[in-house]
Amino acid sequence: MGSKWEIKLSQLDVQTMQGVSQPRPEQESVLLHAQQQVALQQKKIKGVKMFFSINSQRED
């Protein structure tokens, strides 16, 4: 069996890993907002690409 220090360290590792996989409540709203902003920017980029694609076809 490991020493009490090794056991304590492994418990800290588990707590750290749990903290990484599950964001804290205050982080969840920030993460959600960031995801929404990324989705919005992607939609804007698609719209701009479509606009230029349509306009370039008109000029041909």
Secondary structure by P-SEA (a helix, b strand, c coil): cccaaaaaaaaaaaaaaaaaacccaaaaaaaaaaaaaaaaaaaaaaaaaaaaaaaaaaac
